[in-house]
Amino acid sequence: MYFIYNILLFIISLLSSPLFLIAMAKKKYRKGLPQKLGFIPPNLLLKLSGSRPIWIHAVSVGEVMATIPLIQEIKKREPSQKIVLSTVTFTGNYTATIKAREVDAVIYFPFDYPFIVKRVIKKIAPKLFITLETEIWPNLLRWLRNNYIPSVIISGRISNRSYHKYRWGRFFFSKVLDNIDLFCMQTEVDTQRIIDIGAKADRVITVGNLKFDQQVSILASEEKADLYRMFNIKEGQRIFIAGSTHKGEEEIVLAVFKNLKKSYKDLILMLAPRHPERFDEVSNLLAHHRLPSIKKTEIKVGKEGNHRDVILLDTIGELSNLYSIGTIIFVGGSLVATGGHNVLEPVVYKKAVIFGPYMENFSEISRSLRESGGGLQVHNQEEFLSKAKMLLQNESVRDKLGEQAFKIISYNQGAIKKAMEVIEKLT
């Protein structure tokens, strides 16, 4: 079965090679390529020398942020323990570099070819491999097992789509999952699903979602004032934040904003596309709609005359703090079928949050928020406009919904404590 998997992997790589070559024209993809091919820079390996590190894998930004409290807890209990954090995406790597300060090395995750993963495992020599949210890479897991290195899934989840895919290939995936020592799943549904696709029941436990345990410092009034100054916005001004948007969502957001602007002249829109490569595309869209706009990187702090109706956030790593000053907040990836993004980022600031119907990646979180009243799910532009108007019109209702949403976080915390019990057993 592994032979067939590797043949298919090779064929897929061969067929996608033209797209790969096009992608390599972009600097951000070239930057991580050597590491993905198994060549870890000597300076990073030097940082890991002296002890066998714990290797934690987080795909992108959301997973990276979720690992930070876990990493901090590991370091708190064992300060000398080395940790390497791997990511797949450029934005994930950048976020890990600036946010996960306790990590000893940040690397790109290797391609799942046998000769590559063997090389990386030998170089890193981890004593434990932790992966978030059910990232299953057959060759890597197999070679970890062959080298007697335990592996664990933490905050694991199985979406509806993945569940049916894995069940179809249960014969193979049951063998792959046999290489994993423990599965710490988010919900009882996820626990049953991973068992259904081949995990041994005595290796599976339900621990909750690490994203509920993210520690976000509440910004002091001075820090919020700095955010307003940074964007040349008057304190207390109404701000509509659309974060982590995807293609197909900006048109809806702009239509809603234009309608709201008729009644709320001081309203401004802060638009944050999920992927940096789309910054210019969204900028052109704003020009097409003839909306006075400015990129964050073009703002000259304190200078009069550079304010616009729309601020395009063309930077990485600033969005989560900006949610603290938002009046209306929409989290993207949810009006188009991409699975949604982390709606808890604004909720930690006691903000009600609007999101679309496509929340498969955050199904349990979005369900809890809907039930609390602080998560406002919309299915089309009309519903979006209606919810946005409701939030703008009544500050007391807005605050009440934000408080109700925040309670969901405190109620569901505790995953890190349970995860640490597992980690300590395996190390």
Buried (B, 14 or more C-beta within 10 A) or exposed (E): EEEEBBEEBEEEEEEEEEEEEEBEEEEBBEEBBEBBBBBBEEEBBEBBEEEBBBBBBBBBBBBBBBBBBBBBBBBEEBEEBBBBBBBBBBBBBBBBBEBBEBBBBBBBBBBBBBEBBBBBBEBBBBBBBBBBBBBBBBBBBBBBBEEEBBBBBBBBBBBEEBBEEBBEBEEBBBBBBBBBBBBBBBBEBBBBBBBEBBBEEEBBBBBBBBBBBBEBEEBEEEEBEBBBEBBBBEEEBBBBBBBBBBBEBBBBBBBBBEBBBEEBEEBBBBBBBBBBEBBEEBBEBBEEBEBEBBBBEEBEEEEEEEBBBBBBBBEBEBBBBBBBBBBBBBBBBBBBBBBBBBBBBBBBBBBBBBBBBBBBBBBBBBBBBBEBBBBBBBEEBEBBBEBBBBBBEEEEEBEBBBBBBBBBBEEBBEBBEBBBEBBEEBE
